Amino acid sequence: MSAFNKCAAQTNLNLEKITINEKDIVVTGDTSSRANTIKLFDVVKNEGFRIPNDRSDTNGNRDVFSMSLAIEPK
């Protein structure tokens, strides 16, 4: 997904898992800070996805997140 590639370096993004099923796409991973997780979410939204559900938490020096994705009609 190009949205993740666009900000991977600047957010120090690590993707742990992408799950695709008939209802949604769930992405889990971490970034180097909460501010970078917010940047990631903004890039994903600007690429045409809606994030109906998300969670984030701090684990050590990383900001861990999980987000559900839905495609916004253009």
N, C-alpha and C positions, 0 to 999 in steps of 0.2 A: 504494500500500500504506500503510495507516494507521500501521503501525509506524514507517516512515520519517518521516511527517509529524509524529508525536508528539514526536520528538526533534530534528528538523532544525535549529530555531533554536538550541537550547541546545548542540548539538554542532558547529555551523557546518558542517553536512553538505553535501557536493557529491557528487551521484551522477553518475558518468561513463557507466556502461552497465549495463543489465539485459538478460540473455540468458535466454530461456526455450526449453527444448527438451524432448524426451520424457523425459529422465532427471532434470533438475534445473533450478533457477533460479540463475543466477550474477549477483551484484551486485558491481560495482566502483565505487569512489569514494574520498573522503577526508574527514577531519574535522580539527579544529584541534589535536588532541592524541591521544596514545595513550589517556589516560583517557577521552576522548570517544568513541573507537572502541569501547572496552569498554562504555561506557554504551549505545551504539547496539546492540551485540550483545545486551546484556541486554534491551533493549526488544523487539528482534526475537524473542528467545526467549519473552518474556512474552506476545507476541501469538500464540503457538502454532506457531512455526516451530522446527525443529531446524537447527543449523548443523553439518553433518557435516565440512565442510572450510572453513578460513579461513586467510588470510595477511594480515599487515600489516607495513609498513615505514615508515620516515621518509623523506620527500622534501622537502628544504628545511624549511619550518616547518609542514608538513602531515603527518598520519599517513595513509598510503595503505593501503587494504584491498581484499580480494577475499573474498567468502564465497559458499558454496553453500547453498541453502535447501531444506529439505524440510518439508512440512506434517506436524505432529504430529496424529494422530487424537485427537479429543476424547472 
